[in-house]
């Protein structure tokens, strides 16, 4: 009987479906998905690329071994939009109805139907998985959904507020459930998520390079950071997400004979963050870079080659600075001039706390009345995504009150406990990536942006189940 099953498995492995499924578990597949996102971003081919992603998702849900290949697609859908289709700047963006938005909604409906089919088909697997972090995620989502109850803004903005709160909740919960419950962890490769982060970092470097090449970023030898933006975010968003990818380059440096390439690429990610001129991201990128170098030297089997690569990179950078220090200092003169200037955050935080004390229990909703932080959009997109308070703590207090902050605190306790208990190499590097997001979010609004939280939620799932992977 065993021989019959083995023969059937061999035949399945040799079939077209078997070959495709093996490809979906490889770094080459991840590179393909991420390359499509970079092409979409640079050449404004969002509708075509989203169509390809839809076909991939349908195949994965109908014939895939598990939901692991969904991982790069989830985050790449976020980083695919081009500057020409930035919904916060362009009224003719494809994300608005009549310009392509209807087709994107159709893609979304097809994807939702395919995922729902897979969830129903594999319901035994989904219900049998352990979801350690789910209680905290649900409690935090409840804190979002209860935001603003009883406030002055609530009656007028109730549907806007509930819509935004629901989006934030889904961004946290759905990717976590999809990956934690839909992956056959005993068969998944341990470095899959690291390859997603590594390739995504490469795509972000390409996007930053294209911004510098195609825009008016450098004028009179000085970088003007207001010109650093793309279809899904500005310089702070680019800097934060790229900084989150640094740990994965160093993780891969510990795994392979030519791991020194990971050390070089991780250093390139740090330079890329510097080019975004995002001060919070630069600070956290530098801190996590040092931590990851130490972790890499601790874990790497090829420690000597990695150390030589690290020293070589440092020497090259120091030499370049010594040779071109005048030009480099002029290039970053605007960044250096800003220094530790809070850019108006002190006023934002002060006004946010005033609102909190008016409605301390459930907050004032995400669409608070009165003072609002600076407008980030010039289009009707602000009706969907409100201005935010540039700090996770102030955002929670102002929008959700002590109820929201307490919910966040419970979730944070769960995540800290997860990453401090039963250390694995995978957990440590994933934890470094998520730490970048959380620390940068203390001075910015990244934790209330969709893309970083999609990656964060999947990172939690991989961190929780990494010990099971092969």
N, C-alpha and C positions, 0 to 999 in steps of 0.2 A: 504493500500500500504506500509506504514511504517512497519507494522507487517511482511510483506513478506520479505522486505529487512533485517529486524532484524533476521528472521529465517535463511535467506541465509548466513548472517554473522556468526551466531552461527555454522552452518554446516561447513563453511570454517574454523573457528577456531578449530573445532574438527578434521578436516582432518589431514593427515600426513603433508601436506605442511604447514598448520596453526601451528602445533606443532613445526615444524622445525623453522619456522619464529619467533615464540616466543622465542625459544632457542637462535637464532642469536642476540637477543636484550639483552641478559643477560650477567652478568660478567663471568658466567661459560664458555660461548662460547669464550670470550676473553681469558680466562685462557687456554683453549684448543689450540687456535691459537698460543699463545705465548709459551706454552709448546712445541709445535711442532718445533718452531724456536730454542728453547734451545736444544732440542734433536738433531736437524740437526747440530747445531753448535758444540756440544760435540762429536757426533758420526759420523760426516761427512755423513749425510743422506740427503744432499741438494736435490738431484734429486727426491727422494721419497717424501720429504716434499713439494717441489715446485709442484709436481704432485697433491698432496692433496689440496694445495692452489688453483691450477687451477680448480679442480673440485668444490671447494667451490665458487670461483668467477663465474663460469658458472651457478651454481645453483642460486646464488644471483641475477645474471642478468636475468635469465629466470623466476624465481619464487619468488624472494625475495620481501618483502614489499617495501623496498627502498635500497639505497646504503650504509646505515649506517654500516652494517657488513663488508664492505670493509676496514674500518679504521684500524683495527689491522693487516690485511693482508698486507697492503701497507708498513708499517714500518717493519713488521716481515720478509718480503722478503729480506730486507736489512741486518738485524742482524743474519740471518740464516747461512751464510757461515762459515765453520770451518777453523782453522789455516792451516790444510792440503790442503785446496783448496783456500788459499789466492792468488788471481790473481797477486798481486804485488810481491810475493815471489816464487811462485811455477809455473814452466813452464808447469807442467802437471795438473794444476787446471782444474776443470770441466767447468770453464767459458770460456775456449779456445775451438775452434772447434776441433773435433776429440777426445775430452776427456769428452764430455757431453754438450758442448756449443750449439751444433745443437739442442739438445733436449730442452734446455732452451729457445732457439729462438722459437721453436715450441710451448712451453708453452705460451710464450709471445704473439705469433700470435693468439692463441686460446682465451687468455684473452682479447686482443684488439678487436677481433671480437665480443665477448660476451658483452663487455662494449659498443661498438658501437651500437649493437642491442638495448641495454637498453636505450641508449641516444636517439635513433630514436623513440623507443616506448614511452618514457616519455618526448618527446620534449616539450610538453606544460608546464609540470612542470619545466623543466630546463629553458625555456625562461621566465617563470613567476617569477622566483626567483630574489631577489635583490643581486647584486654583488658589494658591496661598494668598496672593495679593488681591484677589477679587473683592473681599469685604471692604478693604480700604478704598479701592477704586469706586465702588458703588456708593460708599458713604461720602466721598468727595464729590461724586456726581450729584448726590442728593443736596449737598451744600450749594452747588451751582444752581440747581433747579429751584431751590428755595430762596435764592437771592432776591432782595428787594421787597419781600412781602411786607405790606404796611407802609412803604415809603411813599413820598410825594410823587415819585416818577412812575411807580408801578402801574397805576391804572392806564396811563397813556402809552406806556412802552411795554406792556405785559407780553404781547406776542413777539415783539422784537427780542425782549429779554429771554423769554423761554426758548426761542429759536436758537439764539447764541449759546445759551446754557446747554441746550440739548446737543448742539454741535460739539461743544467742548467735552461733554460727557461721552459722546460716541467716539470722539477722537482718542479718549483715554481707554475706554472699555473694549470697543470692538476689535482693534488690532491685537490687544492682549489676549482676548478670548480666541480669536482666529488662529493665532500662532500657538498659544499655550495648549489649546485643545485640538488643533487640527494637524499637528506635526507628529509623526511617528519618531519620537525622540531617540529611541534605541537605534534607529537606522540613520538618523541625521548626522552629518559631519560636524564636528565640534567647531570648525572654523568658518562655517557658512555665514554667520552674521558678521564676522570680521571681514570677510571678503565683500559683503555688501557695503560696510563702512569704508573699506579701502577703495573700492571702485567709485563709490559716491563722492569721496574726497577728490578723486581724480577728475570727476565730472565738474565739481565745484571749482577746481583750479582752472579747468578749461573755460568755464563761464566767466571767471574773474579775468582771465587773459583776454577773452573776447570783449569784455566791457572796456578794458584798457585800450584794446586795439581799435574798437569801433566807435568809442565815445570821446567826449572832450574831458577826460578825467585829469590829464596832466596839462596844465596851462602855465606857461612861463616857468617851467621846471618845478611846479608845485602841484601836488595831488589835491584835487578838490573832491572831497568825499561825498558831497551832495550829488555828484554825477555817477556815483557807484551804486547802481541799482539794476535789477533785472525784473522778470515778470512775476516773481513770487516774493520779492523782498528787496530791502535796501542794504546798505553796507553792514549795519548791525546784524541783520538776518544772515547774510552771507558769512560774516565773520564767525558768528556763533555756531552755525551748522558745520562749517569747515573745522573749527576748533574741536568739535565733538568727534571728528573722524581721526584725529591724531592717534588716539590709543590703538586703533585697529591696525594701523601701519606697523606699529611697534609689536603688536601681538603676532602678526605674521612674520616679523623679523625673528621671533623665537622658534618658529615652526620649521623653516626650510633651510636647506644647505646654503642657498643664496639669500638668506634672510637679511643681509646687509642692504639689499634693495629696499626693504621695508624701513630701515633706519634712514636712508636717504629720502625716501618719499615722505616719511613722517616729518622730516626737517623741512621738506618743500611745503607741506601743509602749514607749518608754522610761518614760513615766509608768506604764504598766501593769505593767512589771517592778518599779518602785518599790512599787506597791501590793501585790505579792506578798510583800514584806518578806524576800526571799531575798537575803542579803548578797553571796554570791559572784556571783549573777546580776546584781545591781545594779551591782557593780563592773565586770564584763565588759560589761554593756550600756552603761554610761557610756563605757568605752574604745572600744568598737566604734562607738558613736554618733558620737564625734568623728572617728574614722577615716573613717566613711561620709560624714559631712558634707564632709570634705576631698576624698574621691573623687568625690562628687557634684558639687562645685564644679569639679573638674578635668574631668569628662567631660560635664557638662550643656551642651546647646546653649542652653537657656533659663536660663543661669547667673544672670542678674539677678533674675528672678522667684523662683527658688529661694532665692537669698540673702536677698531681702526676706522670704520666708516663714519662713526660719530665724530671722532677726533678730526678726521679729514674734512667733514662738513663744517665743523666749528672753525677750523683753520682757514678754509676758503672764505667763509663769511667774514671773519676778522680781517683777512687780507684785503677783501673787496672794500670793506669799510675804511681801512687805512689808505687805500689807493684813491677812493672816490668819496671820502667823507664829506667834502664840501657839497658835492652834488646830492648825496644821500640826505644830508641834513636839510638842504633846500627842498628836496622832494617831499620830505615829511614835516616841513616847517609849520604847516597849518595844524597838523596833529600835535606837534611839540608845543605850539603856542597855546593850544587848548589845555594841555596838561591835565590837571585834576578838576578843571572847571566842570561843575555838575550839569551844565547846559539846561538850567531851569528846573532840574529835578527837585531841588530843595523847595521850590514853590509848589510843584506838583504834589510832593509828599505832604506838605503842610496843608494844602487844600483838601487832599484826600482824607487826612486825619480829621479835619473839621467835619467833613461829611460823615465819617464813621461815627463820631460822637453824637451826631444828630440821630442816626439809626444804628445803634451798636449791635443789635441782635442779628438781624437778617441783612443789614446793609441797605444800600440805596439802589440796587440793581446794577447791571453792567452798563445801563444807559442812564447814568446818574444825572440829576438836574444841576443847573448852575454851572460852576467852573468845570471846564473839561480840559484834559491835556491837549497838546497841540494836534491839529488835524493832520493825519498822515495821508489822507486821500483827497483828491479833487473831484471824485465822481460819486455817483449814488451808492457805491459799494460800502460807504460808511453806514448805510442803513442796515447792512448785514453784519459787518464787523465794526464795533464801536471803537472810539479812541480808548486807549488803555493807560494805566497809571505807572508804567515803567518800574514796577517792583512787584514781585509775587505777593509779598506781605501787605503792601498798601492796596494792591488790587483786591485781595481777599477781604481785607477789613472794610474797604469802601463799598465793594459790590455785594459781598456776602456776609459781612459782619463777623462776630465771634463764632457763629455757627459754621461759617465757611472756613475760618482759620482753624477751628478745632477739627473739622473734617480733614483738612489738609494735614494737620499735625498727626492724626491717626494714620493716614496713608504714609506719611513720611517715616513714622516709627516702624511700620511694616517693612518698608523698603530698606531702611538702615539695618534692621535685624536680618533681612535676607542676605544682604551683601557682606555683613560682618560674620555671619555664621557659615561654617563649612567652606572655607576658602577654596576656590579653584582658580587656575590661571585665567580662565575665560571670565569668571565673575569679576576678577580684579580689573581687567581691561574694560569690560562693559561698564563697570561701576565708575571708572575714570571718565568715560564718555558722558554718562548721565550726570556726573558731578559737574562737568562743564556747563551743561544746560541749567542745572539748578542754581549754581553760583552766579552765572551771567544773568539769570532771571531776577536776582536780587536788585539789579540796577536797570533792568529792561523788562520787556513784556513777552519774552520768548515762551514762557510756560503757558501763555494764552494765545500763542500762534499755533496753527494747525500742524504744520510740517514737523517742527521739532518734537511735538508731543506724539505724533504718529511713530516717530523713530524711538522715542522714549518708551512708549507702551510696548513696542516689539522688543526693545532691549530688556525690559522687565521680564518678559516671557522667556527670552533666551537665558537671562541670568538665573531665573528660577529653575530651569530645566537643563542647564548646561551639563550638569553632572551625569545626565543620562545618555548624552550623545556619544557616538562612537568615534 
